[in-house]
Amino acid sequence: METGEQLSLWGLIQNASLLVQLVMLLLLLASVISWVMIIQRGLYLTRAKRAMNNFERRFWSGADLNQLFREGNARAERGKTDGVESLFRSGFTEFTRLRQQGRSGPEAVMEGTERAMRVAMSREQEKVEMNLPFLATVGSVSPYIGLFGTVWGIMNSFRGLATMHQATIATVAPGISEALVATAMGLFAAIPAVMAYNRYSAKAEWLLSSYETFAEEFSSILHRKVHSS
């Protein structure tokens, strides 16, 4: 094989040692999975923010709570309810159930309602933060995996030099180049994952903070409602 062919990207990958090729394959898989999760998380968080804005606009427009609840149930049957509307439905369901029983005082009703919203909040937090730990892991570990492949490849290159009587740049360059490809692939996998993790973590934190604010405001509304009855 000619030197120009050896220094092509595909040629470097083909001529790398088995361990370095396995490192490259692992980094490629991590990169592909990361991009799938990046796209999925981006779509989900965008949809969750839009759904929250739409629901809060209806909620604070003075709409009847029972009507909002019925609309939410209809969407839930179609699998289209999520985010802040899930908090509303969970809280209002428990609030209505406890009041209809007639055996619980106002404080017990509110305690049960807030407990139901906390459970719903935990479920929504899991949805919002899903896959973020994987992106963080890829972003932090991939450069080191690539560096391991590079070190191993360079070690093999130097071992090969020991059997040669005369070492030149032409004989050293292919081995070192194929080793450096592993580092490049590690960075290629890590950089998008780190950027996506930082961006989506900020979005997730903002969404969860908005959910908590809504839960507190909705709890205050129900508190006034149960004490005015």
Phi, psi and omega in degrees: 000138180284158183298321180298323178289324180296327184271002171288154185301312181294324178295320178297319180293318181297323185268001178289159178293163184300317182296318179295322177296321177295321177298316179297319179295318179298317180292324178295316178296318178298321180294316181296313180298321179299316181294324176298314181291324178299314180294315180298315180296319180299315180294318182295313183293324176295317179294320180294320179294318179295318180296321179295315179297318180294316182292316181296327177295318177291320184295314183275001176279358179094016180294151179293135183296322179296322178293317177299321180295316179296319178297320179295321177297320179296319178290325180296324178295332177267003179072028184247011178259140185194169172064226186295332178292330176294322176297315180299312183296318180295314180294315183290325177299312181292321179300313180294318181297314181293323179291323181291331178294324177074005181258355183251140176284172181305318182292320178294322177298314181292323178297316178294321179296314181293325177295318178297321179289328177294320177297315178297323179296321178296319178295318180292325178297320177298319179294316184294321185266006180301138177073349178296319176301324179295316178298320178296320180294315179298318181295327183269330187264328186304317179300324181288323176296316177298320178295322176300314178299322179294313180299317180296318180295319179293323176300317178296323179296316181290327175295323177294326179294332183295336181269355182262144177281330182221118181261133177234170177300323182297328181276334183272324188304313182300316181296316180291322181296316180294330177291321181290338176300324179297318177297318179298320179291325176297317178291324179297325178281324188282317188299309178298323181295318180294315180298316180294319181298314180296317181292313183288330176296319178296317178296317180296318179297319179295317179297313182295323176296320178294321177299315181296320178298315179298317181300319179293318180292319179294322177298321178295321178296314180293326178298315178294323183293317183287331180276343179270352182285000000 
